């Protein structure tokens, strides 16, 4: 597998890339929180938030529609919110007939659905931008600075480091299964679904063992190199004036968004 | 194919602030206890182990098997992690997995991460480990595998139930639509999860029986987990029909859909990830259906466990 398969970082030079990872993490949390706090139907505030996102996109030098193009992954979940359209307390807008079922979308339902859609869309894009401009190890380090327990951040660091290795292991298992599963085109091959699930279970067990035993070897190798329970990084991670300024500006902008959302 | 989003990850914007924060608090409590126990009881060796186990869960979710009509079954792994590693380590491992899925792949939100961890990590650990722990001391392999299967199935279903309730409490989805839809899909997904978990566990029992020795399992969690597991399982089995029967949940849409009349004949379609089956049932019929389903799965697991044991003997 290509080493970058799980890497969402886009290495380039930009003001957003240079920003301290802590500021970016706090900024993302504030951004998502602000979206959640906006009342339904505060279209002006949602629009302003989108504008902030656009500015951030520009500051990342990745292109103004960078996050938009990658943001459709959250759309399948929208099906779950569709039922909000049929809120009972509102003016009926239409009568639909779907496979013999009559559905009545209402105006409050439409506002609710639109607001959920926007909140999710904005938040997802902000998340996409964060991992595109911050190397993942820096992100983990930022969480450690923000007082997330070290055990948790270390587990996550290991997860990220060995994800590539174990994914390769999975690909090998899948390739082995495929190469033993020859089939004549047009004819049914293999056995029942239960049998297939059982084979997959054995593969999961096999993967578990390989991972478990690998963790033993990794631990001993790390001990031999002086591991004490902490992962060190080379980067200094110092908050400069520019970082403080960006954080304050972003929070001020989000406060304005909130104000507009409440008044409008 | 590298990465397939699992259908239980709630994105940001779908839960309101109160629900998100309540579940963050609950999750924080569980993860906090898990961290302090890891700090006290286990050496620094456990940290690399848990990190690699988290990578294992992440990678194992790539394993799939064809079911029918182009859809495929996936493995979620929460119950297996809790059974093999113990409930506290299982919670930490699932927390790391869900955090990376949310941060790196935007599969699941930040503000709602507490709810996601609770649904897929804490709940699966309580039900998965709790139900398995009842029979972990038994010498009967079939019984143990059956318990693991039921635990895996029920933990998937309970996670779906809680997700549906959270969406409903936040005013995102209508209970009478989201509940049958979520439960309907995950009753099936849960069977796949149960089959894989049982097969994986049977494999481990043969190759590394030391990992699953009775004392080993007992040391990872006391009888408190058994009580919690049984209680939460009972709540999950009984709550689904009660929530379905909630009079508030049968308002306008219920009348518009007219599913009180058509009942079980209502047509429904299965989408790749979610269904929107407009199933309507009375509380009694749902309770019976739930119990029948549980017994069918139990029977199936005993059967599968028996077959696997025979093969190994």
Interface residues (C-beta under 8 A of the other chain):
Chain A: X1 X5 X6 X8 X28 X29 X32 X33 X35 X36 X37 X73 X74 X76 X77 X79 X80 X81 X82 X83 X84 X86 X88 X99 X100 X101 X102 X103 X104 X112 X116 X117 X118 X119 X120 X121 X122 X123 X124 X127 X128 X130 X131 X136 X139 X149 X151 X152 X154 X155 X156 X157 X158 X159 X160 X161 X162 X163 X165 X166 X167 X169 X170 X173 X174 X193 X194 X196 X197 X198 X199 X200 X201 X202 X203 X204 X205 X206 X207 X208 X209 X211 X212 X214 X215 X216 X218 X219 X222 X227 X228 X229
Chain B: X2 X3 X5 X9 X10 X11 X12 X13 X14 X16 X17 X20 X31 X35 X38 X39 X44 X45 X47 X48 X49 X50 X51 X52 X53 X54 X55 X56 X58 X59 X60 X62 X63 X64 X65 X66 X67 X68 X73 X75 X77 X80 X84 X92 X93 X95 X96 X97 X99 X100 X102 X103 X104 X105 X106 X107 X109 X110 X111 X167 X171 X172 X173 X174 X177 X178 X181 X192 X195 X196 X197 X198 X199 X200 X201 X202 X203 X204 X207 X208 X211 X251 X252 X253 X256 X257 X258 X266 X267 X271 X273 X274 X276 X278 X304 X308
